[in-house]
Each structure stands twice: as C-alpha cells, then as structure tokens.
C-alpha cells in the first residue's frame, strides 16, 4: 500500500519568511490583508501611501510589494516607476491590487514593469495570496 499523498491544495509554509511590503491607504482593507498574510507566515510591513512605500522599500528590502494605485502623495504607478528605476529595488516583485480595471490602466502598469495586476472587485483574498505565492515561487 502506497503512503498517502498530501492534497495539492495544502500549501507548504516557507522555511524562510518572505517579506511583503503592503502599500494600501484604506485602513480596514489593509488590516484584513495584513492579518491574512501574517497567518500565511509572511513577514508583512504596511505603509499607507506611496511616499512611505518608497522610503520603506529601501530599508525593509521586501521580496514583494503589494501595491495599491490610488493613494495620497504618490500614486502606485509612480511608485512602480521609481522602484523599477532604482537599482536597489529594480528586481523586487510588484503585484498591483487596485480598483482600477480599465485596460489602459493594466497596460500602463505592464509598461512600467508590474509582475501581476489584480482588480480588487474581481478577486478574493485567497486569490491574492495564491498570486503572491506564484510570484515568490513558493
């Protein structure tokens, strides 16, 4: 008799915590993502605007940035552009999670070098976690 195999749906926990920089200005939504991502064994740091995101990315060295687009001070598009043009952050994975679902917004993000683009109204938190895992290859 063969040993039982674990179902494919069971995810392995990362042996080394991956760092995620969560950039979201909506406190309630940010807290939901923060709690879920921490429960999934990620090391998560949250900031509320693009200006903080840029400063924090240089200090925190995230493996992935989960980035809103419409934020105070500096938009997510500008944050993405600056991250991609800064040597220390040019290779960090960036997943945009935004309310903007227009094809022109998606194309703009792709042109700036986004790794993945998710529209908030079209995904649930489990989808977001799965896409993060895909980007981090875990």
C-alpha positions as CSV (number, residue, x, y, z in Angstrom):
1,X,0.0,0.0,0.0
2,X,1.4,3.4,-1.0
3,X,1.8,6.2,1.6
4,X,-1.0,8.8,1.5
5,X,-0.1,11.9,-0.5
6,X,-0.9,15.3,0.9
7,X,-3.6,17.0,-1.2
8,X,-2.3,19.6,-3.7
9,X,-4.4,22.3,-2.0
10,X,-2.2,22.1,1.0
11,X,0.5,24.8,0.7
12,X,3.9,24.4,2.2
13,X,4.9,27.2,4.6
14,X,8.0,29.0,3.5
15,X,11.1,27.9,5.5
16,X,12.4,31.5,5.5
17,X,9.8,34.2,5.9
18,X,9.3,36.2,2.7
19,X,9.0,39.9,3.2
20,X,5.9,41.7,1.8
21,X,5.5,45.5,1.8
22,X,1.8,46.2,1.8
23,X,1.0,49.6,0.4
24,X,-2.7,50.4,1.0
25,X,-4.3,53.6,2.2
26,X,-7.6,52.0,3.3
27,X,-7.0,51.0,6.9
28,X,-9.8,48.4,7.1
29,X,-8.7,46.7,3.9
30,X,-5.0,46.9,4.9
31,X,-5.7,45.2,8.2
32,X,-7.6,42.3,6.5
33,X,-4.6,41.7,4.2
34,X,-2.1,42.2,7.0
35,X,-3.7,39.6,9.2
36,X,-4.2,37.1,6.4
37,X,-0.7,37.4,5.1
38,X,0.8,37.1,8.6
39,X,-1.3,34.0,9.1
40,X,0.2,32.6,5.9
41,X,3.7,33.0,7.5
42,X,4.8,36.1,5.6
43,X,6.7,39.0,7.3
44,X,4.5,41.9,6.4
45,X,5.0,45.6,6.8
46,X,2.2,48.0,5.9
47,X,2.5,51.7,4.8
48,X,-0.3,54.0,3.9
49,X,1.0,56.0,0.9
50,X,3.4,56.0,-2.0
51,X,5.9,58.3,-0.3
52,X,6.3,55.9,2.7
53,X,6.4,53.0,0.3
54,X,9.5,54.3,-1.5
55,X,11.4,55.1,1.7
56,X,10.4,51.8,3.3
57,X,11.3,49.7,0.3
58,X,14.9,50.8,0.6
59,X,15.2,50.0,4.3
60,X,12.9,46.9,4.5
61,X,14.2,45.1,1.3
62,X,10.9,43.3,0.6
63,X,10.7,40.3,-1.6
64,X,7.3,41.6,-3.0
65,X,5.4,44.8,-2.9
66,X,1.6,44.6,-2.8
67,X,0.7,48.0,-4.2
68,X,-2.5,50.0,-4.4
69,X,-2.7,52.6,-7.2
70,X,-4.9,55.4,-6.0
71,X,-3.1,56.8,-2.9
72,X,-2.3,60.1,-1.4
73,X,1.1,61.8,-2.1
74,X,2.5,59.4,-4.7
75,X,0.4,57.1,-6.9
76,X,1.0,53.4,-7.3
77,X,2.0,53.9,-10.9
78,X,4.7,56.5,-9.8
79,X,5.9,54.2,-7.0
80,X,6.2,51.3,-9.5
81,X,8.1,53.5,-12.0
82,X,10.5,54.7,-9.3
83,X,11.0,51.2,-7.9
84,X,11.9,49.9,-11.3
85,X,14.4,52.8,-11.9
86,X,16.1,52.5,-8.6
87,X,19.0,49.9,-8.6
88,X,18.3,48.6,-5.1
89,X,14.6,47.9,-5.9
90,X,14.6,47.3,-9.6
91,X,14.1,43.5,-9.3
92,X,11.6,43.4,-6.4
93,X,8.3,41.7,-7.4
94,X,5.4,44.1,-7.6
95,X,1.7,43.0,-7.6
96,X,-0.7,45.8,-8.0
97,X,-4.0,45.4,-6.2
98,X,-6.3,48.2,-7.3
99,X,-9.9,49.3,-8.0
100,X,-8.7,50.4,-11.5
101,X,-9.8,47.8,-14.0
102,X,-9.6,49.7,-17.3
103,X,-7.5,48.1,-20.0
104,X,-5.5,51.4,-20.2
105,X,-4.5,51.1,-16.5
106,X,-3.4,47.5,-16.9
107,X,-1.4,48.4,-20.0
108,X,0.2,51.3,-18.2
109,X,1.2,49.0,-15.3
110,X,2.7,46.4,-17.7
111,X,4.6,49.1,-19.5
112,X,6.1,50.2,-16.1
113,X,7.1,46.6,-15.3
114,X,4.5,45.2,-13.0
115,X,4.7,41.5,-12.3
116,X,1.0,41.0,-11.7
117,X,-2.1,43.2,-11.7
118,X,-5.3,42.3,-9.7
119,X,-8.5,44.3,-9.6
120,X,-10.0,44.4,-6.1
121,X,-13.6,43.7,-7.2
122,X,-12.5,40.6,-9.2
123,X,-10.5,38.8,-6.6
124,X,-10.9,37.4,-3.1
125,X,-8.1,37.3,-0.5
126,X,-7.3,33.7,-1.2
127,X,-6.7,34.6,-4.9
128,X,-4.3,37.4,-3.8
129,X,-2.4,35.0,-1.5
130,X,-2.1,32.5,-4.4
131,X,-0.8,35.1,-6.8
132,X,1.7,36.2,-4.2
133,X,2.9,32.6,-3.8
134,X,3.2,32.3,-7.6
135,X,5.3,35.4,-7.8
136,X,7.6,34.3,-4.9
137,X,7.7,30.7,-6.3
138,X,6.6,29.1,-3.0
